[in-house]
Amino acid sequence: MTETTRDSEPAWRPEDLTGDPHANADKPQKVRDMFAAIAGSYDLNNRVHSLWRDQAWRREAVRTSDVQPGDVVLDCACGTGDLTQAFAKTEASRVVGLDFTPEMLEVARRKKTHAPHGEKIEYVEGDAQDLPFDNGSFDVVSIAFGIRNVQDPGRALAEFARVLRSGGRLVVLEFGTPTFAPLRAINDLYCGRIMPRTATWISRDRSGAYRYLPKSVSTFLSRAQMQRAMVYAGFSDVRSRGMTLGVCVCYRGLRAHAPD
């Protein structure tokens, strides 16, 4: 990312967020630039603004994936590697973390040196919509809070199905909307007004990341739409479970028949 992008021209300008940011033709580059800008403070903001629930959500994703001894795991949009490291603590034989942003992977690689079972972990730069792996390479694919950041979620889901073996599991963590109206109003206030200000202050961000992130949640697929997209991509027995009163949703789908 250039200094011009970081210091002068934000990745997400206010006018970019008046409508649906997912429809922006430059979304991939904007997403890469904003994550490059906030990589150093990303973990701290995750802890603070999830009220320290983000690690519990990741642990639930690992439990849901039902890792078996010797399984090979792909963690897409791995960011700074928190979920990748959580998978490394299981009986998986190998865990690959893939991300679109080199600056996030730099943080993940630094953390790997102190991570339990870090020898299992390999980090790869790549695009979730065009995975650099052969068909049927993995037993588990995960993506935590990243599916809404790809340009075409359906294409990414199809890629996840392609690289999973028969019987493989896809686990997706994504933010949701509480169904209880008073709680939904509080969540909207927190995510729409409070969090963007405090997260921007903590990160000293000028990219517009914390204006984009709540907007990307409110304009993304609903829980029912996400489950339908998983089915369309080739997953069966698709289920979802709300956590923390619906603020986060854990989706799981099975790859019944891997491609030839």
C-alpha positions as CSV (number, residue, x, y, z in Angstrom):
1,M,0.0,0.0,0.0
2,T,1.4,3.4,-0.9
3,E,1.9,6.3,1.5
4,T,-0.6,8.2,-0.6
5,T,-3.3,5.7,0.2
6,R,-2.4,5.5,3.9
7,D,-2.0,9.3,4.6
8,S,-3.9,11.2,1.9
9,E,-6.5,9.1,0.1
10,P,-8.6,6.8,2.3
11,A,-9.4,3.4,1.0
12,W,-13.1,4.0,1.9
13,R,-14.3,7.6,1.4
14,P,-17.7,8.6,2.9
15,E,-19.3,8.7,-0.6
16,D,-18.2,5.0,-1.1
17,L,-20.4,4.0,1.9
18,T,-23.6,5.8,1.1
19,G,-24.8,2.7,-0.7
20,D,-23.8,-0.9,-0.8
21,P,-20.0,-1.3,-0.4
22,H,-20.2,-4.8,-1.7
23,A,-21.2,-3.4,-5.1
24,N,-18.1,-1.2,-5.4
25,A,-16.0,-2.3,-8.4
26,D,-12.8,-1.5,-6.5
27,K,-13.8,-3.4,-3.4
28,P,-10.9,-5.9,-3.6
29,Q,-8.2,-3.2,-3.6
30,K,-10.0,-1.1,-1.0
31,V,-10.2,-4.2,1.3
32,R,-6.6,-4.9,0.8
33,D,-5.5,-1.3,1.5
34,M,-7.7,-1.0,4.6
35,F,-6.4,-4.2,6.2
36,A,-2.9,-3.2,5.4
37,A,-3.5,0.0,7.3
38,I,-5.0,-1.6,10.4
39,A,-2.9,-4.8,10.6
40,G,-0.8,-3.7,13.6
41,S,-3.8,-2.8,15.8
42,Y,-6.2,-5.5,14.5
43,D,-6.0,-7.9,17.4
44,L,-6.4,-5.3,20.0
45,N,-9.5,-3.8,18.3
46,N,-10.9,-7.3,17.9
47,R,-10.6,-8.0,21.6
48,V,-11.8,-4.6,22.8
49,H,-14.8,-4.3,20.5
50,S,-16.0,-7.8,20.8
51,L,-15.8,-7.4,24.6
52,W,-13.3,-10.2,24.5
53,R,-15.7,-12.7,22.9
54,D,-13.9,-13.1,19.6
55,Q,-11.6,-15.8,20.8
56,A,-14.6,-17.8,22.2
57,W,-16.3,-17.5,18.8
58,R,-13.2,-18.9,17.2
59,R,-13.0,-21.8,19.7
60,E,-16.6,-22.6,18.8
61,A,-15.7,-22.7,15.1
62,V,-12.9,-25.2,15.8
63,R,-15.3,-27.4,17.8
64,T,-17.9,-27.2,15.0
65,S,-15.4,-28.3,12.4
66,D,-14.9,-31.6,14.2
67,V,-11.2,-32.0,13.4
68,Q,-10.1,-35.6,13.2
69,P,-6.5,-36.9,13.8
70,G,-4.5,-36.2,10.7
71,D,-6.9,-33.8,9.1
72,V,-5.6,-31.0,6.9
73,V,-7.2,-27.6,7.5
74,L,-7.4,-24.4,5.4
75,D,-8.2,-21.2,7.2
76,C,-9.2,-18.6,4.5
77,A,-8.9,-14.9,5.2
78,C,-6.8,-15.9,8.1
79,G,-5.8,-12.3,8.9
80,T,-3.4,-12.3,11.9
81,G,-3.7,-16.0,12.4
82,D,-5.9,-16.3,15.5
83,L,-8.1,-19.0,14.1
84,T,-5.2,-20.7,12.3
85,Q,-3.4,-21.0,15.6
86,A,-6.6,-22.4,17.3
87,F,-6.7,-25.2,14.6
88,A,-3.0,-26.0,15.2
89,K,-3.9,-26.9,18.8
90,T,-6.2,-29.7,17.5
91,E,-5.1,-33.1,16.1
92,A,-4.9,-31.7,12.6
93,S,-1.6,-32.7,10.9
94,R,-1.3,-29.5,8.9
95,V,-3.0,-26.0,8.9
96,V,-2.7,-23.6,6.0
97,G,-3.6,-19.9,6.6
98,L,-4.4,-18.0,3.5
99,D,-4.9,-14.2,3.3
100,F,-5.2,-11.5,0.6
101,T,-3.2,-8.9,2.5
102,P,0.6,-9.2,3.0
103,E,0.7,-7.0,6.0
104,M,-1.8,-9.2,7.9
105,L,0.3,-12.2,7.1
106,E,3.4,-10.5,8.4
107,V,1.7,-10.2,11.8
108,A,0.5,-13.9,11.6
109,R,4.0,-15.1,10.8
110,R,5.5,-13.2,13.7
111,K,2.9,-14.7,16.1
112,K,3.5,-18.2,14.7
113,T,7.0,-18.2,16.2
114,H,5.5,-18.2,19.7
115,A,2.3,-20.2,19.0
116,P,1.8,-23.7,20.4
117,H,2.2,-26.3,17.6
118,G,3.3,-23.5,15.2
119,E,5.3,-26.1,13.2
120,K,2.0,-27.3,11.8
121,I,1.2,-23.9,10.3
122,E,2.0,-22.6,6.8
123,Y,0.9,-19.1,5.6
124,V,0.1,-18.4,2.0
125,E,-0.9,-15.2,0.3
126,G,-3.9,-15.8,-2.0
127,D,-7.4,-15.0,-3.0
128,A,-10.4,-16.9,-1.5
129,Q,-12.1,-16.7,-4.9
130,D,-9.2,-18.4,-6.7
131,L,-7.5,-20.8,-4.3
132,P,-4.0,-22.1,-5.3
133,F,-4.8,-25.7,-4.3
134,D,-5.8,-28.9,-6.0
135,N,-9.3,-30.3,-5.8
136,G,-10.0,-32.3,-2.6
137,S,-6.9,-31.0,-0.8
138,F,-8.5,-30.4,2.6
139,D,-10.7,-31.9,5.3
140,V,-11.8,-28.6,6.8
141,V,-12.1,-25.1,5.4
142,S,-12.8,-22.2,7.6
143,I,-13.3,-18.5,7.1
144,A,-13.9,-16.1,10.1
145,F,-15.3,-12.6,9.4
146,G,-14.0,-12.7,5.9
147,I,-16.7,-14.0,3.6
148,R,-18.3,-10.6,3.4
149,N,-15.0,-9.0,2.3
150,V,-14.6,-10.9,-0.9
151,Q,-15.9,-9.5,-4.1
152,D,-18.1,-12.5,-4.9
153,P,-19.0,-14.7,-1.9
154,G,-20.7,-17.3,-4.1
155,R,-17.5,-17.8,-6.1
156,A,-15.5,-18.2,-2.8
157,L,-18.0,-20.7,-1.5
158,A,-17.6,-22.7,-4.7
159,E,-13.9,-22.7,-4.3
160,F,-14.2,-23.9,-0.7
161,A,-16.3,-26.8,-2.0
162,R,-13.8,-27.6,-4.7
163,V,-10.8,-27.9,-2.4
164,L,-12.7,-30.0,0.2
165,R,-12.6,-33.8,0.2
166,S,-15.8,-35.9,0.4
167,G,-17.1,-35.5,3.9
168,G,-15.1,-32.3,4.4
169,R,-16.5,-29.5,6.6
170,L,-16.9,-25.8,5.9
171,V,-17.2,-23.5,8.9
172,V,-18.0,-19.9,8.5
173,L,-18.0,-17.2,11.3
174,E,-19.7,-14.0,10.4
175,F,-21.4,-11.1,12.2
176,G,-25.2,-11.3,12.5
177,T,-28.1,-9.1,13.5
178,P,-29.9,-9.8,16.9
179,T,-33.5,-10.6,16.4
180,F,-34.7,-9.1,19.7
181,A,-35.6,-5.5,18.8
182,P,-34.2,-3.7,21.9
183,L,-31.0,-5.6,21.6
184,R,-30.8,-5.0,17.9
185,A,-31.2,-1.2,18.5
186,I,-28.3,-1.3,21.1
187,N,-26.1,-3.3,18.7
188,D,-26.8,-0.9,15.8
189,L,-25.9,2.1,18.0
190,Y,-22.7,0.4,19.2
191,C,-21.6,-0.8,15.8
192,G,-22.8,2.1,13.8
193,R,-21.6,5.0,16.0
194,I,-19.5,4.0,19.0
195,M,-17.2,1.3,17.6
196,P,-16.2,3.3,14.5
197,R,-15.0,6.1,16.6
198,T,-13.2,4.2,19.3
199,A,-11.6,1.7,16.9
200,T,-10.4,4.5,14.6
201,W,-8.9,6.2,17.7
202,I,-7.1,3.0,18.8
203,S,-5.8,2.2,15.4
204,R,-5.2,5.9,14.3
205,D,-6.7,4.7,11.1
206,R,-7.2,7.0,8.1
207,S,-8.3,4.3,5.6
208,G,-11.9,4.4,6.5
209,A,-11.8,0.7,7.7
210,Y,-14.0,1.2,10.7
211,R,-16.6,3.0,8.7
212,Y,-16.6,0.3,6.1
213,L,-16.8,-2.7,8.5
214,P,-20.2,-2.0,10.2
215,K,-21.6,-1.0,6.8
216,S,-20.4,-4.2,5.3
217,V,-22.2,-6.2,8.0
218,S,-25.5,-4.4,7.6
219,T,-25.5,-4.7,3.8
220,F,-24.4,-8.4,3.6
221,L,-26.4,-11.5,3.1
222,S,-28.9,-12.4,5.8
223,R,-28.6,-15.6,7.7
224,A,-31.1,-17.4,5.5
225,Q,-29.4,-16.1,2.4
226,M,-26.0,-17.2,3.5
227,Q,-27.4,-20.7,4.2
228,R,-28.9,-20.8,0.7
229,A,-25.6,-19.7,-0.9
230,M,-23.8,-22.5,0.9
231,V,-26.3,-25.0,-0.5
232,Y,-26.0,-23.6,-4.0
233,A,-22.3,-23.9,-3.8
234,G,-22.6,-27.6,-3.1
235,F,-22.9,-28.0,0.6
236,S,-25.4,-30.3,2.4
237,D,-26.7,-30.4,6.0
238,V,-26.1,-26.7,6.2
239,R,-26.7,-25.4,9.7
240,S,-26.2,-22.1,11.6
241,R,-26.1,-21.2,15.3
242,G,-26.2,-17.7,16.7
243,M,-23.8,-16.8,19.5
244,T,-23.7,-13.9,22.0
245,L,-27.4,-13.2,21.4
246,G,-27.0,-13.3,17.6
247,V,-24.2,-10.9,17.3
248,C,-22.1,-13.7,15.7
249,V,-23.3,-16.6,13.6
250,C,-21.4,-19.9,13.1
251,Y,-22.4,-21.7,9.9
252,R,-21.4,-25.3,9.0
253,G,-21.9,-27.3,5.8
254,L,-20.7,-30.7,4.6
255,R,-19.1,-31.5,1.3
256,A,-21.0,-34.7,0.5
257,H,-19.4,-35.3,-3.0
258,A,-16.1,-33.8,-3.9
259,P,-15.4,-33.0,-7.5
260,D,-13.5,-35.5,-9.7
